[in-house]
Amino acid sequence: MESTTFADLEKTTKSNIFARNIIKINFQEYKNRILNKDSDLIKSLFYGDIYIVQGAYDKKLLEKIRLEVHSWGTTTKDTYHQIKEGVPNFHRIINEDGKFYAKSKWHGYYFFNFNDNPWDIFELVKEKYFLNEKIEGTEKYARFDNKPNEKYVTRVWLVQYNQGGGYIETHNHTPESYFLSNIAIMSEKGKDYDSGGIYFIDKRANKIFIDDQVEVGDYIAFYRKQVHGVDPIDPEIKTDWKSDKGRWVLIFGHVPTNQ
């Protein structure tokens, strides 16, 4: 079977920032196709198809992590730390205050592979990390164990888009972070929130919403240049930063350090 990677395609081909098709696929099939170097799948992602990878994470484990992370976030002070030697795991609130590169409102929880954490979050994402590398064309676990004295580290980021209008404006991701975005679903629309959610933009500038099609334990995979955002979550409700309600996701990738 012909083999290709994002790194190969970016050298010769113009990518697509607009969403094409929404494709649902079981995690085991998705994994097998990547390991078998299925170039059709890789090109499909590169040219704008959005994949809902079903059943990739244990639902009960994600729900447990969510509850315990939320408890940590409501019993400790929110802070911000640059990624330097000694950076701890931390959480911070962004409330349309200009402290994030995209205008937004959310509570974020940051975890680094060189720190301890009680949920083994990096073991949870390690297999998906490796699959991303296969698609991207990078070496096996090339940056997974990096320390803050190196150019990049691997970070897991949990985000709660709170009721009361949690959102992020339309944006895409920089090449220095990752080629492929993975957004794991940790909450359920209709139970944890009722309106708003992630969207992509098609070539006619229409918003394509996804949250009605996903379940806890699925993840959304898409090429980094795809423009997307999160519409305000239940904006008619007053924001309660101590509530665990809202839209929760788990994201992992490389981030540059501040050394």
PAZAPA-4460 file (N, C-alpha, C; in steps of 0.05 Angstrom, whole numbers, plus 32768, in hexadecimal, padded with zeros to 4 digits):
% residues 259
    n_x    n_y    n_z   ca_x   ca_y   ca_z    c_x    c_y    c_z   seq   type   mol
   8011   7FE8   8000   8000   8000   8000   8012   8019   8000     1      M     A
   800A   802D   7FF0   8019   8046   7FEF   8019   8053   800A     2      E     A
   8030   805E   8012   8032   806B   802C   8039   8088   8028     3      S     A
   802C   8099   8038   8032   80B5   8038   802E   80C0   8054     4      T     A
   8037   80D8   8059   8034   80E5   8073   802C   8102   806F     5      T     A
   8024   8110   8084   801F   812C   8082   8038   813B   807A     6      F     A
   804F   8133   8085   8068   8140   807E   806D   813F   8060     7      A     A
   8068   8127   8054   806B   8125   8037   8057   8137   8028     8      D     A
   803E   8137   8030   802A   8146   8022   802F   8164   8024     9      L     A
   8038   816E   803B   803C   818A   803E   8053   8195   802D    10      E     A
   8065   8184   8024   807B   818C   8012   8071   8192   7FF6    11      K     A
   805C   8185   7FEE   8054   8185   7FD1   8037   818E   7FCC    12      T     A
   8027   818F   7FE1   800A   8192   7FDC   7FFE   81A7   7FEE    13      T     A
   7FEC   81B6   7FE3   7FDE   81CB   7FF3   7FC8   81BD   8004    14      K     A
   7FC8   81C3   801D   7FB4   81B7   802F   7F9A   81C6   802E    15      S     A
   7F86   81BC   803C   7F6B   81C8   803B   7F64   81D0   8057    16      N     A
   7F5C   81EA   805B   7F55   81F3   8076   7F37   81EF   807C    17      I     A
   7F28   81E7   8067   7F0B   81E4   806B   7F03   81C7   806E    18      F     A
   7EED   81C2   807D   7EE4   81A7   8082   7ED7   819C   8069    19      A     A
   7EDC   8183   8064   7ECE   8175   804E   7EB9   8162   805A    20      R     A
   7EC1   814A   8060   7EAE   8136   806A   7EB2   8130   8087    21      N     A
   7E9D   8129   8095   7E9E   811F   80B0   7E9D   8100   80AE    22      I     A
   7EB2   80F3   80B7   7EB4   80D6   80B4   7EB6   80C9   80D0    23      I     A
   7EA4   80B6   80D5   7EA5   80A7   80EE   7EB4   808D   80EA    24      K     A
   7EC5   8086   80FD   7ED5   806E   80FA   7EDB   8062   8115    25      I     A
   7EDA   8048   8118   7EE1   803B   8131   7EFF   803E   8136    26      N     A
   7F07   8042   814F   7F23   8046   8156   7F35   8030   814B    27      F     A
   7F2D   8017   814E   7F3E   8001   8145   7F43   8001   8127    28      Q     A
   7F2E   8008   8118   7F31   800A   80FB   7F44   8022   80F4    29      E     A
   7F40   8038   8101   7F51   8050   80FD   7F6E   8049   8103    30      Y     A
   7F73   803C   8119   7F8E   8034   8121   7F9A   8021   810C    31      K     A
   7F8B   800D   8104   7F96   7FFA   80F1   7F9D   8007   80D6    32      N     A
   7F8C   8019   80CD   7F92   8026   80B4   7FAB   8037   80B6    33      R     A
   7FB0   8044   80CC   7FC8   8054   80D0   7FE1   8042   80D0    34      I     A
   7FDF   802C   80E0   7FF6   801A   80E3   7FFC   800C   80C8    35      L     A
   7FE7   8009   80B7   7FEB   7FFD   809D   7FF2   8012   8088    36      N     A
   7FF8   802A   8090   8001   8040   807F   7FED   8046   8069    37      K     A
   7FD4   8048   8071   7FBF   804D   805E   7FC0   806A   8054    38      D     A
   7FCA   806F   803D   7FCE   808A   8033   7FB3   8098   802D    39      S     A
   7F9E   8088   8027   7F84   8094   8022   7F7A   80A2   803B    40      D     A
   7F7E   8095   8053   7F75   80A2   806C   7F85   80BB   8071    41      L     A
   7F9F   80BA   806D   7FB0   80D1   8073   7FA9   80E8   8060    42      I     A
   7FA5   80E3   8047   7F9E   80F8   8034   7F82   8103   803A    43      K     A
   7F70   80F1   8043   7F55   80FA   804A   7F56   810F   8060    44      S     A
   7F66   810A   8075   7F6A   811D   808B   7F77   8137   8080    45      L     A
   7F8C   8134   8070   7F9B   814B   8067   7F89   815D   8056    46      F     A
   7F77   8152   8047   7F66   8162   8035   7F4C   816B   8041    47      Y     A
   7F48   8166   805C   7F33   8174   8069   7F1D   8162   8075    48      G     A
   7F1F   8148   8074   7F0B   8137   8081   7F0F   8137   809F    49      D     A
   7EF9   8138   80AD   7EF9   8138   80CB   7EF1   811C   80D4    50      I     A
   7F02   810F   80E4   7EFC   80F4   80ED   7EF2   80F4   810A    51      Y     A
   7EDC   80E7   810E   7ED2   80E1   8129   7EDB   80C4   812F    52      I     A
   7EEF   80C2   8140   7EFB   80A7   8147   7EEC   809D   815F    53      V     A
   7EDC   8088   815B   7EC9   8080   8170   7ED5   806B   8182    54      Q     A
   7ECF   806E   819C   7ED7   805A   81B0   7EF4   8058   81B5    55      G     A
   7F02   806F   81B3   7F1F   806F   81B6   7F28   806F   81D3    56      A     A
   7F18   807A   81E4   7F1F   807C   8201   7F09   806F   8212    57      Y     A
   7F11   8066   8229   7EFE   805A   823C   7EEC   8070   8248    58      D     A
   7ED3   806E   8243   7EC0   8083   824B   7EC1   8088   826A    59      K     A
   7EC0   8073   8279   7EBF   8076   8296   7ED9   8082   82A1    60      K     A
   7EF0   807B   8294   7F09   8087   829D   7F09   80A5   8297    61      L     A
   7F00   80AD   8280   7EFF   80CA   8279   7EED   80D9   828C    62      L     A
   7ED7   80CD   8293   7EC4   80DA   82A6   7ED1   80DC   82C2    63      E     A
   7EE0   80C8   82CA   7EEE   80C9   82E4   7F03   80DF   82E4    64      K     A
   7F13   80E0   82CE   7F28   80F5   82CC   7F1B   8111   82CD    65      I     A
   7F06   8113   82BE   7EF8   812D   82BD   7EEF   8136   82D9    66      R     A
   7EE3   8125   82E8   7ED9   812C   8303   7EF0   8133   8315    67      L     A
   7F05   8124   8315   7F1C   8129   8327   7F2C   8142   831F    68      E     A
   7F2F   8146   8305   7F3C   815E   82FB   7F2C   8177   8303    69      V     A
   7F12   8175   8300   7F01   818B   8307   7F03   8191   8325    70      H     A
   7F04   817D   8336   7F07   8180   8352   7F21   818E   8359    71      S     A
   7F37   8187   834C   7F51   8194   834F   7F4E   81B1   8347    72      W     A
   7F40   81B6   8331   7F3E   81D2   8327   7F2D   81E4   8339    73      G     A
   7F1B   81D9   8349   7F0A   81E9   835A   7F15   81EC   8376    74      T     A
   7F2A   81DD   837D   7F35   81DE   8398   7F51   81E9   8399    75      T     A
   7F5C   81F1   8381   7F77   81FD   8380   7F74   8216   836E    76      T     A
   7F87   8228   8372   7F86   8242   8364   7F8F   823E   8346    77      K     A
   7F80   824B   8334   7F89   824B   8318   7FA2   825D   8315    78      D     A
   7FB5   8253   8305   7FCE   8261   8301   7FD7   825D   82E4    79      T     A
   7FED   826B   82DD   7FF9   8266   82C3   8017   8264   82C7    80      Y     A
   8024   8252   82B8   8040   824E   82BA   804C   824B   829E    81      H     A
   8062   8258   8298   8071   8253   8280   807D   8237   8281    82      Q     A
   8083   822C   826A   808E   8211   8269   80AC   8213   826A    83      I     A
   80B5   8212   8283   80D2   8213   828A   80D7   81FD   829F    84      K     A
   80F0   81FA   82A6   80F7   81E6   82BB   80E6   81EC   82D4    85      E     A
   80DA   81D7   82DF   80CA   81DA   82F7   80AD   81E0   82F2    86      G     A
   80A4   81E2   82D9   8088   81E8   82D4   8077   81D2   82DF    87      V     A
   8062   81D8   82EF   8051   81C3   82FA   8039   81BF   82E7    88      P     A
   802A   81AA   82EC   800F   81A8   82E1   7FFF   81BF   82ED    89      N     A
   7FEE   81CC   82DD   7FE0   81E3   82E7   7FC5   81E6   82D8    90      F     A
   7FB4   81F7   82E2   7F9C   81FE   82D4   7F97   821C   82D5    91      H     A
   7F8A   8226   82C0   7F85   8242   82BF   7F6A   8248   82B1    92      R     A
   7F5F   825F   82B7   7F46   8268   82AB   7F4C   827E   8297    93      I     A
   7F41   827A   827F   7F42   828F   826A   7F25   829A   8267    94      I     A
   7F22   82B4   826B   7F08   82C1   826A   7F08   82D9   8258    95      N     A
   7F0E   82D4   823E   7F0E   82EA   822A   7F21   8301   8233    96      E     A
   7F38   82F9   823F   7F49   830D   824A   7F63   8312   823A    97      D     A
   7F64   8307   8222   7F7B   830C   8211   7F93   82FC   8218    98      G     A
   7F91   82E9   822A   7FA9   82DA   8233   7FAD   82C0   8223    99      K     A
   7F9C   82BC   820E   7F9F   82A4   81FD   7F9F   82AE   81E0   100      F     A
   7FAC   829F   81CE   7FB0   82A9   81B3   7F95   82AB   81A4   101      Y     A
   7F81   829D   81AC   7F67   829F   819F   7F52   82A9   81B4   102      A     A
   7F42   82BB   81AD   7F2E   82C5   81BF   7F1C   82AE   81C9   103      K     A
   7F19   82AC   81E4   7F0C   8294   81EE   7F05   8297   820B   104      S     A
   7EF6   8282   8215   7EED   8281   8231   7EEC   8264   8239   105      K     A
   7EFD   825C   824C   7EFF   8240   8254   7F10   823D   826D   106      W     A
   7F0F   8225   8278   7F20   821D   828F   7F32   8206   8284   107      H     A
   7F4C   820A   8284   7F5E   81F6   8279   7F70   81EA   828E   108      G     A
   7F77   81D0   828A   7F87   81C1   829D   7F9F   81B5   828D   109      Y     A
   7FB7   81BB   8297   7FCF   81B6   8288   7FE0   81A0   8296   110      Y     A
   7FE7   818C   8287   7FF7   8176   8292   800F   8170   8280   111      F     A
   8026   816B   828D   803F   8167   827F   804A   814B   8285   112      F     A
   8057   813F   8271   8060   8123   8274   8076   8120   8288   113      N     A
   8085   8135   828F   809B   8133   82A2   8092   8137   82BE   114      F     A
   8078   813D   82C2   806C   813F   82DD   805C   8126   82E4   115      N     A
   8058   8122   82FE   8046   810C   8306   8029   8115   8303   116      D     A
   8017   8101   82FE   7FFB   8107   82FF   7FED   80ED   8307   117      N     A
   7FD6   80EF   8315   7FC9   80D6   8320   7FB8   80C8   830C   118      P     A
   7FB6   80D1   82F4   7FA3   80C5   82E1   7FB1   80B7   82CA   119      W     A
   7FCC   80B7   82C9   7FDB   80AA   82B3   7FD1   80B5   8298   120      D     A
   7FCE   80CF   8297   7FC3   80DB   827F   7FD4   80D5   8266   121      I     A
   7FEF   80D5   826A   8000   80D2   8253   8000   80B5   8249   122      F     A
   7FFC   80A2   825B   7FF8   8086   8251   7FDE   8084   8242   123      E     A
   7FCA   8094   824A   7FB0   8094   823D   7FB2   809D   8220   124      L     A
   7FC3   80B1   821B   7FC5   80BC   81FF   7FDC   80B1   81EF   125      V     A
   7FED   80A1   81FB   8006   8099   81EE   8001   808B   81D3   126      K     A
   7FEE   8078   81D2   7FE9   806A   81BA   7FE0   807D   81A4   127      E     A
   7FCE   8090   81AB   7FC5   80A3   8197   7FDB   80B6   818E   128      K     A
   7FED   80BD   81A0   8005   80CC   819A   8015   80BE   8184   129      Y     A
   801A   80A4   8188   8029   8095   8175   801C   8094   815A   130      F     A
   8001   8091   8159   7FF3   8091   8140   7FF5   80AB   8132   131      L     A
   7FF5   80C1   8141   7FF9   80DB   8135   8014   80DD   8127   132      N     A
   8029   80D2   8135   8043   80D3   8129   8045   80C4   810F   133      E     A
   8037   80AD   810E   8036   809E   80F5   802B   80AE   80DE   134      K     A
   8016   80BD   80E4   8009   80CE   80D0   801B   80E6   80C9   135      I     A
   8027   80F1   80DD   8037   8109   80D9   8052   8103   80CB   136      E     A
   805D   80EB   80CF   8077   80E5   80C4   808D   80EC   80D6   137      G     A
   8089   80EB   80F0   809E   80F1   8104   80A7   80D7   8111   138      T     A
   80BD   80D8   8120   80C8   80C0   812D   80B7   80B7   8144   139      E     A
   80B9   809E   814B   80A9   8092   8160   80AE   80A0   817B   140      K     A
   8099   80AB   8186   809B   80B9   81A0   80B1   80CD   81A1   141      Y     A
   80B5   80DC   818B   80CC   80EE   8189   80CE   8103   819F   142      A     A
   80B7   810E   81A7   80B7   8123   81BB   80A7   811C   81D4   143      R     A
   809F   8104   81D6   808C   80FC   81EB   8097   8100   8207   144      F     A
   80B1   80FB   820A   80BD   80FC   8225   80CF   8115   8228   145      D     A
   80CB   8129   8217   80DC   8141   8218   80D9   814F   8233   146      N     A
   80EE   815D   823B   80EF   816D   8253   80EE   818B   824C   147      K     A
   80E9   819D   825F   80E7   81B9   8259   8100   81C6   824E   148      P     A
   8117   81B9   8251   8130   81C5   8246   8133   81BF   8228   149      N     A
   811F   81B2   821C   811F   81AC   81FF   810B   81BF   81F2   150      E     A
   810B   81BF   81D7   80FB   81D3   81C8   80DD   81CF   81CB   151      K     A
   80D5   81B5   81CD   80B9   81AF   81CF   80B4   819B   81E6   152      Y     A
   809D   819B   81F1   8094   8186   8204   8078   817D   81FB   153      V     A
   8071   8166   8205   8056   815B   8200   8044   8163   8218   154      T     A
   802C   816D   8211   801A   8177   8225   7FFE   816A   8220   155      R     A
   7FF1   8163   8236   7FD5   815C   8235   7FC5   8174   8241   156      V     A
   7FB0   817B   8233   7FA1   8193   823A   7F83   818B   823C   157      W     A
   7F77   818D   8253   7F5B   8189   8256   7F4E   81A5   8257   158      L     A
   7F38   81A8   8248   7F2B   81C2   8246   7F0D   81BE   824D   159      V     A
   7F04   81CF   825F   7EE7   81D1   8265   7EDD   81EC   825A   160      Q     A
   7ECC   81E9   8246   7EBD   8201   823C   7EA4   8203   824D   161      Y     A
   7EA5   8215   8260   7E90   8216   8274   7E75   8220   8269   162      N     A
   7E60   8217   8275   7E46   8223   8270   7E48   8241   8276   163      Q     A
   7E38   8251   8268   7E3A   826D   826B   7E4B   827A   8255   164      G     A
   7E4F   826A   823F   7E5C   8275   8228   7E78   826E   8223   165      G     A
   7E82   8257   822F   7E9D   824E   8229   7EA0   8249   820B   166      G     A
   7EB6   8253   81FF   7EB9   8251   81E2   7ED6   8256   81DB   167      Y     A
   7EDD   8252   81C1   7EF6   825C   81B5   7EEF   8264   8199   168      I     A
   7EFA   827B   8190   7EF4   8285   8176   7F01   8273   8160   169      E     A
   7EF9   8277   8148   7F04   8267   8131   7F23   826B   8130   170      T     A
   7F31   8254   812D   7F4E   8254   812D   7F58   823B   8120   171      H     A
   7F72   8238   811C   7F7E   821F   8116   7F98   821D   8125   172      N     A
   7FA7   8207   8121   7FBF   8202   8132   7FD8   8205   8122   173      H     A
   7FED   820E   8130   8007   8214   8124   8016   81FA   811F   174      T     A
   8028   81FA   810B   8037   81E2   8105   804A   81D9   811B   175      P     A
   8052   81EB   812C   8065   81E3   8141   8057   81D3   8157   176      E     A
   803D   81D3   8158   802F   81C3   816C   802B   81A6   8163   177      S     A
   801E   81A2   814D   8018   8187   8143   800B   8189   8128   178      Y     A
   800F   8174   8118   8002   8173   80FE   7FE4   816B   8100   179      F     A
   7FDF   8159   8113   7FC4   814E   8115   7FB9   8154   8131   180      L     A
   7FA1   815F   8131   7F93   8166   814A   7F82   814F   8153   181      S     A
   7F82   8149   816D   7F71   8134   8178   7F62   8140   8190   182      N     A
   7F48   8140   818F   7F37   814B   81A4   7F26   8135   81AF   183      I     A
   7F2C   812B   81C7   7F1D   8116   81D3   7F05   8122   81E2   184      A     A
   7EEE   8115   81DF   7ED5   811E   81EA   7ED1   8114   8207   185      I     A
   7ECD   8126   821A   7ECA   811F   8236   7EAF   8126   8242   186      M     A
   7E9D   8131   8231   7E83   8139   823B   7E6E   8133   8225   187      S     A
   7E55   8135   822D   7E3F   812D   821C   7E2B   8144   8218   188      E     A
   7E28   814B   81FE   7E14   8160   81F8   7DF8   8156   81FF   189      K     A
   7DE8   8167   820B   7DCD   815E   8214   7DCD   8156   8231   190      G     A
   7DE4   8150   823C   7DE7   8149   8258   7DF8   815D   8268   191      K     A
   7E0F   8163   825D   7E22   8176   826A   7E1E   8192   8260   192      D     A
   7E13   8195   8249   7E0C   81B0   823E   7DF8   81AB   8227   193      Y     A
   7DEB   81C0   821F   7DD6   81BD   820B   7DDB   81CB   81F0   194      D     A
   7DEA   81E1   81F0   7DEE   81EF   81D7   7E0C   81F7   81D4   195      S     A
   7E13   81FC   81BB   7E2F   8202   81B5   7E3F   81E9   81AF   196      G     A
   7E59   81ED   81AA   7E6A   81D6   81A5   7E7D   81DB   818E   197      G     A
   7E8E   81C7   8188   7EA3   81CA   8174   7E96   81CC   8158   198      I     A
   7EA3   81DC   8147   7E9B   81DE   812B   7EB3   81E0   811A   199      Y     A
   7EAF   81D8   8101   7EC3   81DC   80EC   7EB6   81ED   80D6   200      F     A
   7EC6   81F7   80C4   7EBC   8209   80AF   7EBF   81FB   8094   201      I     A
   7EA9   81FA   8084   7EAC   81EE   806A   7EB2   8204   8055   202      D     A
   7EB6   81FC   803C   7EBF   8210   8028   7EAB   8225   8021   203      K     A
   7E92   8221   802B   7E7D   8236   8027   7E7A   8247   8040   204      R     A
   7E8D   8244   8052   7E8E   8254   806B   7E77   824C   807E   205      A     A
   7E6C   8235   807B   7E58   822B   808E   7E66   821D   80A6   206      N     A
   7E5A   8220   80BD   7E64   8211   80D5   7E59   81F5   80D4   207      K     A
   7E6B   81E2   80D8   7E63   81C5   80D9   7E67   81BD   80F6   208      I     A
   7E51   81B7   8104   7E52   81B0   8120   7E55   8191   8123   209      F     A
   7E63   818A   8138   7E6B   816E   813C   7E60   8161   8156   210      I     A
   7E5B   8171   816A   7E56   8166   8185   7E3D   8154   8186   211      D     A
   7E2A   8157   8175   7E13   8146   8175   7E19   812A   816B   212      D     A
   7E31   8126   815F   7E38   810D   8153   7E4D   80FD   8163   213      Q     A
   7E56   8108   8179   7E6B   80FA   8189   7E61   80F2   81A4   214      V     A
   7E71   80DF   81B0   7E6B   80D5   81CB   7E85   80D7   81DC   215      E     A
   7E81   80D6   81F6   7E98   80D5   8208   7EA9   80BD   8200   216      V     A
   7EC3   80C1   81FD   7ED5   80AB   81F5   7EDD   80AD   81D8   217      G     A
   7ECF   80BB   81C7   7ED6   80C0   81AB   7EEC   80D6   81AA   218      D     A
   7EFA   80D8   8194   7F09   80F0   8190   7F06   80F9   8173   219      Y     A
   7F0B   8113   816F   7F09   8120   8155   7F25   8124   814B   220      I     A
   7F2C   8119   8133   7F46   811C   8127   7F44   812D   810E   221      A     A
   7F56   8141   810C   7F55   8152   80F5   7F71   8160   80F1   222      F     A
   7F76   8168   80D8   7F8F   8174   80D1   7F91   8190   80DE   223      Y     A
   7FA9   8197   80E7   7FAD   81AF   80F7   7FA4   81C9   80EB   224      R     A
   7FA4   81CB   80D0   7F9D   81E4   80C3   7F7F   81E8   80C0   225      K     A
   7F70   81D3   80C7   7F52   81D5   80C6   7F48   81EB   80D9   226      Q     A
   7F39   81FE   80CE   7F2F   8213   80DF   7F17   8208   80EF   227      V     A
   7F16   820F   8108   7F01   8204   811A   7EFE   8216   8132   228      H     A
   7EEA   8212   8142   7EE6   8221   815A   7ED1   8213   816B   229      G     A
   7ECA   8220   8181   7EB5   8216   8193   7EA0   822C   8197   230      V     A
   7E88   8227   818E   7E72   823B   8193   7E6B   823C   81B0   231      D     A
   7E62   8253   81BA   7E5D   8256   81D7   7E4B   8240   81E3   232      P     A
   7E54   8236   81F9   7E46   8220   8207   7E31   822C   821A   233      I     A
   7E17   8226   8215   7E01   822F   8225   7E04   824C   822E   234      D     A
   7E06   825F   821B   7E0D   827B   8222   7DF8   8289   8234   235      P     A
   7DDF   827E   8235   7DCA   828B   8245   7DCD   8285   8262   236      E     A
   7DDF   8273   826A   7DE2   826C   8286   7DF9   827C   8292   237      I     A
   7DF6   8285   82AB   7E0C   8293   82B8   7E23   8281   82BD   238      K     A
   7E3B   828A   82B7   7E53   827A   82BB   7E58   8274   82D9   239      T     A
   7E5C   825B   82DF   7E65   8253   82FA   7E7F   8243   82F6   240      D     A
   7E95   824F   82FC   7EAF   8243   82F7   7EB4   822A   8309   241      W     A
   7EA4   8226   831D   7EA6   820E   832E   7E94   81F7   8325   242      K     A
   7E83   81FC   8311   7E72   81E6   8307   7E82   81D5   82F4   243      S     A
   7E7C   81BB   82F5   7E89   81A8   82E2   7E7A   81A6   82C8   244      D     A
   7E64   81B4   82C5   7E54   81B3   82AC   7E63   81C1   8295   245      K     A
   7E5B   81BA   827D   7E67   81C7   8266   7E74   81B2   8254   246      G     A
   7E83   81BB   8240   7E8F   81AA   822D   7EAC   81A5   8235   247      R     A
   7EB3   818B   8238   7ECE   8183   8240   7EDC   8173   822A   248      W     A
   7EF5   817A   8225   7F05   816B   8211   7F21   8166   821C   249      V     A
   7F2F   8153   8210   7F4B   814E   8216   7F5B   8150   81FB   250      L     A
   7F71   815F   81FC   7F81   8164   81E4   7F9E   815F   81EC   251      I     A
   7FAE   8153   81DA   7FCA   814F   81DF   7FDA   8158   81C7   252      F     A
   7FF3   8160   81CC   8004   8168   81B5   801E   8174   81C0   253      G     A
   802F   817C   81AD   8048   8189   81B4   8043   81A7   81B7   254      H     A
   8051   81B3   81CA   8051   81D0   81CE   806D   81DA   81D2   255      V     A
   8074   81F1   81C8   808F   81FC   81CC   8093   8204   81E9   256      P     A
   80AC   8201   81F2   80B3   8209   820D   80BA   8227   820D   257      T     A
   80BE   8231   8225   80C6   824E   8229   80E3   8250   8232   258      N     A
   80F3   823B   822D   810F   823C   8236   811F   824F   8224   259      Q     A
***
